[in-house]
């Protein structure tokens, strides 16, 4: 019903990006560029996307520079580690995979997102 007004998306597709209260500040549903796009503000969305990408590139460049310095100096350097996942070998496929290590649901229950980086 009313598919022509919903770009022929299914009900599921239309609700996948619906905001949800209490999620982590890093939840992709909070992306400001995406919200602008969904509201038809294309030029603003594109500018915001560029800003977000640059904001996220800077920490990566700093980590890469620190790793390069550590390699030259022979000092240890901790690589980036995801907050709620760890990279492990899958026992069945023997492939490296990111496996949930816990913490998200506890943080959500407490509404304590202090460990989350500011990515938006």
N, C-alpha and C positions, 0 to 999 in steps of 0.2 A: 504494500500500500504506500502511495506517495513516493515511489522509487525515483521518479524523475526529479524530485526535490532533494534526494539523498545521493545523487550521482550513481545510482544503482548499486550502492553498497548494501550488504546484508545487515540485519539488525546487529549481529555479532560484530561485524567490522565497524559499525558506527559507534558501538559502545566500548571497544577495546581501549580507546584513548580517553575515556571519560575520567575526569578528575576524581580522586578518592581522598577523603580526609585522612590525616594521620600517616601518610606515607613519607618515606625519607625525602629530604630536600634534593637528593640526587635522582629521584624517580623521573623517568623520561616523560611522564605525563605532566611534569612541571616545566618543561622546556618552554621558555617564553616565545621563541621563534615559532614553535609549532602552534601555540595558542593564537598568535597573530595570523598565521597562515589559515588556521581553521576559521578565523573571523573575516577572512577575505582581505586582509591588510598585507598584500604580497610584498610591496616595496619595503615596508617596515620589517616584515618577517625576514626578508633577505638580508637586510642590514643587521638585524639582531643575530641571525645565524653566523654571519661573518664575525661579529663581536665575540660570540660564544666560542667559535673555533679558535680564534686568536687567544682568548683567555685560557683555553685548554691546552694550546700549544706551548705557552710559556713555561708551565711547570715541567712539561715533558722535556723541553730544551734544557732547563736547569738540571734535571735528572741525568740527561745524557752528558752534559758538561761535567757534572760531578763524577760520573762513571769514568769518563775519559781521564780526568785528573787522578782519580784513584788508581786507574790502570798504570798511569805514568809513575805515580809515587809508590805504587805497590801497597797502598792502604786499602782496607776493606770498604766496600760500598754496598749498601742495601739497595737492591733493585726495587722498583715499584711493586707493591703487593696489593691485590684487590682486598677490599674490606671484608667481604663475606664469603669469598671463594678462595680456594687454593688449587694450584696446579698439581695434579697427580696422574699417575698412569692408571688407566682404566683396567681393572683386573680381567675383563673379558676381551676387550679389543686390543689391549696393550698400547692404545693411543693416549697421548697426553690430553687431559681434559680439565676444565675448571669445575671443581666439585664444591658444593655448598659446605662451608665449615661451621656455620652457626652464627648466631648473634643478631641477625636481622629482626626476627620475630620478637626477641627479647627487647631490642631497642624500640621496636614499634609499640610494644605493650607499655613500656615506660615512657614513650615519647621522648627518648633521649637520643638525639641525633648528633651529639657532640663530636663523634668520630668521623662524621661525614665531611668531605671536602666541599668547598664552595665552588661548584662547577658552573652555576648559572649566574 
